[in-house]
Amino acid sequence: MGERILVLVRHGESEWNLKNLFTGWRDVGLTEKGIREAQAAGRRLKAQGLRFDVAFTSALVRAQHSLDLMLDELAQKNIPVLKDEALNERDYGDLSGLNKDDARAKWGADQVHVWRRSYDVAPPGGESLKDTAARVLPYYIEEILPRVLRGENVLVSAHGNSLRALIMVLERLSPREIVARELATGAPQIYRLNADATVAEKQDLAA
């Protein structure tokens, strides 16, 4: 039996992160900085001596490209990679593609703050973090967790809110605690799990 290692990494900076736009399910690429962040994440994981059995990512190119860059740095590009939209970023609905400052001008700063930082209030046509968790967690329980519990080392390259949904369960955080959690781009979080799927140890490899 292996160590039951699960590593979560938010993709590197995207073009729309840089422009301060709501991205959600819009498929945008990485910036040059984002490429460097993903490469650096791969090097930090390599320095830990980690070898992965399988990787998971979303259906969006910024997470997939980040994963490719990490696996390249790890010299582990031959492992199975499973892609699923269950791991996609939260869908921001009518906010998608809008500059965050423009959204505040249109709907008011307080309303936009509620959409961004509440657990169960969705923007128009979009998802709340609670909605995001409702698709992420079943996928985690059915596809990812069983592999970790079998002793496989698993790498997940995904998004701020899809990863928040996982972290909420792993760290047993309340809705209030998880919406306050900031996840840096390209910063691996290493979890070593007990046999009952609880966290034995967490290691943050942020730069």
C-alpha positions in Angstrom: 0.0 0.0 0.0 1.3 3.4 -1.0 1.1 6.7 1.0 -2.4 7.7 -0.3 -1.2 11.0 -1.7 -3.6 13.5 -3.4 -2.1 16.7 -4.9 -4.3 19.6 -5.9 -3.0 22.4 -8.1 -4.9 25.5 -9.4 -3.9 26.2 -13.0 -1.4 29.0 -13.8 -2.5 32.5 -14.4 -4.9 32.7 -17.4 -5.3 35.5 -19.9 -8.5 36.5 -18.3 -7.1 36.4 -14.8 -4.6 39.0 -16.0 -7.4 41.1 -17.5 -9.5 40.8 -14.3 -12.4 39.1 -16.2 -14.9 36.6 -14.9 -13.8 33.4 -16.7 -15.9 30.4 -15.5 -16.4 27.9 -18.3 -14.9 30.2 -21.0 -11.9 28.5 -22.5 -8.9 30.8 -22.4 -5.2 30.1 -22.4 -2.4 30.7 -20.0 -0.3 33.8 -19.9 3.5 33.6 -20.0 3.4 34.1 -16.3 0.9 31.2 -16.0 3.2 28.9 -18.0 6.1 29.7 -15.7 3.9 29.1 -12.7 2.8 25.7 -13.9 6.4 24.8 -14.7 7.5 25.9 -11.3 4.8 23.8 -9.7 6.1 20.8 -11.5 9.6 21.5 -10.3 8.5 21.8 -6.7 6.7 18.5 -6.9 9.7 16.9 -8.5 11.9 18.2 -5.6 9.5 16.3 -3.3 10.4 13.1 -5.1 6.8 12.5 -6.0 5.8 10.0 -8.7 2.2 10.0 -9.8 0.1 7.0 -11.0 -2.7 9.1 -12.6 -3.8 12.7 -13.2 -7.2 14.3 -13.4 -8.1 17.7 -15.0 -11.1 19.6 -16.2 -12.4 20.0 -19.7 -10.8 23.5 -20.0 -7.5 24.2 -21.7 -5.9 26.3 -19.0 -6.1 23.4 -16.5 -5.0 20.9 -19.1 -2.1 23.0 -20.3 -1.0 23.5 -16.7 -1.1 19.8 -16.1 0.9 19.1 -19.3 3.6 21.5 -18.2 3.8 20.0 -14.7 4.1 16.5 -16.1 6.8 17.6 -18.5 8.8 19.0 -15.6 8.2 15.8 -13.6 9.2 13.7 -16.7 6.0 11.7 -16.1 4.0 12.5 -19.3 3.2 8.8 -19.8 0.7 8.5 -16.9 -3.0 8.2 -17.6 -4.8 11.6 -17.7 -8.5 11.7 -17.2 -10.4 14.9 -18.2 -14.0 15.7 -17.1 -16.1 18.8 -17.0 -17.1 17.9 -13.4 -13.8 19.5 -12.5 -14.5 22.7 -14.4 -14.4 26.1 -12.8 -17.6 27.5 -11.4 -19.9 28.8 -14.1 -20.3 32.5 -13.7 -23.2 32.7 -16.0 -24.0 36.3 -17.1 -20.8 37.6 -15.5 -18.6 35.5 -17.8 -16.4 37.6 -19.9 -17.1 40.8 -17.9 -14.5 42.9 -16.2 -15.0 42.7 -12.5 -15.0 46.5 -12.1 -17.6 46.8 -14.9 -19.8 44.2 -13.2 -19.6 46.2 -10.0 -20.6 49.3 -11.9 -23.6 47.5 -13.4 -24.9 45.5 -10.4 -23.3 47.3 -7.5 -20.2 46.3 -5.5 -22.3 44.7 -2.7 -24.2 42.4 -5.1 -21.1 41.3 -7.0 -19.4 40.6 -3.6 -22.3 38.4 -2.6 -22.1 36.5 -5.9 -18.3 36.0 -5.6 -18.1 35.3 -1.9 -21.3 33.7 -0.7 -21.5 29.9 -0.6 -25.0 29.4 -2.0 -26.0 32.5 -4.0 -25.5 32.1 -7.8 -25.0 34.9 -10.3 -27.6 35.2 -13.0 -27.5 32.1 -15.2 -24.5 30.7 -13.3 -23.5 28.5 -10.4 -22.9 29.1 -6.7 -20.0 27.4 -4.9 -22.6 25.0 -3.5 -23.7 24.2 -7.1 -20.1 23.6 -8.1 -19.6 21.3 -5.2 -22.7 19.3 -6.2 -20.9 18.2 -9.4 -17.3 18.1 -8.1 -17.8 16.0 -5.0 -19.6 13.0 -6.6 -16.9 12.8 -9.2 -14.3 12.9 -6.4 -16.0 10.2 -4.4 -16.6 7.9 -7.4 -13.4 8.5 -9.5 -10.6 10.1 -7.6 -10.8 9.1 -4.0 -11.0 5.3 -4.6 -7.6 5.5 -6.4 -6.0 7.5 -3.6 -7.3 5.0 -1.0 -5.8 2.1 -3.1 -2.5 3.8 -2.5 -2.1 5.5 -5.9 -0.5 9.0 -6.0 -3.0 11.3 -7.7 -2.5 14.7 -9.2 -5.4 17.1 -9.9 -5.0 20.2 -12.0 -8.2 22.3 -11.9 -9.6 25.6 -10.8 -10.1 27.9 -7.8 -13.7 27.0 -7.1 -13.7 23.3 -8.1 -10.7 22.9 -5.8 -12.4 24.8 -3.0 -15.2 22.3 -3.2 -12.6 19.5 -2.6 -10.7 21.4 0.1 -13.9 22.1 2.0 -14.5 18.3 2.4 -10.8 17.4 2.9 -10.2 20.0 5.6 -13.8 19.9 7.0 -14.3 23.6 6.5 -17.6 25.5 6.9 -19.2 27.4 4.0 -18.0 30.6 5.6 -14.4 29.3 5.9 -14.1 28.0 2.4 -15.3 31.1 0.6 -12.6 33.0 2.5 -9.9 30.6 1.3 -7.6 32.0 -1.4 -5.9 29.6 -3.7 -2.8 30.9 -5.5 -2.3 29.9 -9.1 0.3 27.2 -9.6 0.7 26.4 -5.9 0.5 22.6 -5.2 -1.3 21.4 -2.1 -0.2 17.9 -1.0 -2.6 15.8 1.1 -1.7 12.5 2.7 -4.8 10.7 3.6 -5.7 8.1 6.2 -7.4 4.9 5.3 -10.8 6.5 6.2 -10.2 9.3 3.7 -9.5 11.9 6.4 -6.3 14.1 6.1 -3.3 12.8 8.0 -1.0 15.6 6.8 -1.1 18.6 4.5 1.8 20.3 2.8 1.5 23.7 1.0 4.1 24.1 -1.8 3.3 27.8 -2.5 6.2 29.8 -3.8 
